[in-house]
Amino acid sequence: MSQLTATEWIWRDGAFVPWADCNIHLLSHSVQYGSAIFEGIRCYATPKGPAIFRLREHMERLLGSAKVYRFDMKYSLDDLVQAARSVVVKNNMEACYLRPMVLRGYGASSMVPFASPVEVFIPCWPYGAYLGAGAHENGVDACISSWMRVAPNTIPTMAKIAGNYLSGMLIKMQALADGYAEAIAMGPDGKLSESSGANTFLVKNGAIYTAPVDASILPGITRDCVMSLAKDLGIPVYERDLLRESVYLADEVFFCGTAVEITPVRSVDRIPVGAGKPGPVTQALQQRFNDTTSGRIPDAHGWLTLAR
């Protein structure tokens, strides 16, 4: 899903502008220095209409990232929630991906950004399975990356800013060049961190394990969903430091995130994970997640916001 599919309208600072006309200056601060905050949010088709998944939590994180990087935000949480709903309706979408973006525009000529205005955009477009057709059903092949995630107190990993994803780009491009769909990175201490753009979970003896928030990860919103769904299903979940070999010895491995949703990993470094196919714990979580997002079962956690 690397190719964008244009829709008609983008929300830009309170107004709708045509997709093709939504431009920024070459010398905007965000282009020069990567000072752009963003979120990725899925909207799902349900019997009640298009429903945006965990919309308020995503916008809360957007505002939190803005606070860390000293962006002066002129929109409230409720403003952003309503804007996201409106862009789905304006584009007549039933299911799509939203990308709220907060940019520092044209003005500042150095790393000090305050002469650049803060601009807010929300586009949306159709979006399928991030790791390709069949990934959810069959699993994907992954590797351990030679690139490590950033060390604590360098770049804030809890803030979702564009510059953080340069690391993920290197991790992902290496994986693809080597014939894998995705890669898992270690943190600077050699412990398990996350993939190029998703959190990683292991399953061993019926329990779920994942790296803690101090392992240079983004504490994902879908990660939080997985932990809640596991609790609903009576599956124990543990956050703890994990060694590289834990991945090879796991019964199951899966990625989770807005883009990948819940995607099984069938091998790591050509070593089969468990039986080399999606396992029962991953499948149970996938089923509960898919049933919730599609509206087939009641939204027990209040995760869906109807667009209209």
Secondary structure, DSSP 8 states (H G I E B T S, - for coil): --S----SEEEETTEEEEGGG----TTBHHHHH--EEE--EEEEEETTEEEEETHHHHHHHHHHHHHHTT----S-HHHHHHHHHHHHHHTT-SSEEE--EEEE-B---SS--TTS-EEEEE-EE----TT-TTHHHH-EEEEE-SS----TTTS-TTS-BGGGHHHHHHHHHHHHHTT-SEEEEE-TTSSEEEESSSEEEEEETTEEEE--TTTT----HHHHHHHHHHHHTT--EEE----HHHHHH-SEEEEEETTTEEEEEEEETTEE-TTTS--HHHHHHHHHHHHHHTTSS--TT--EEE--
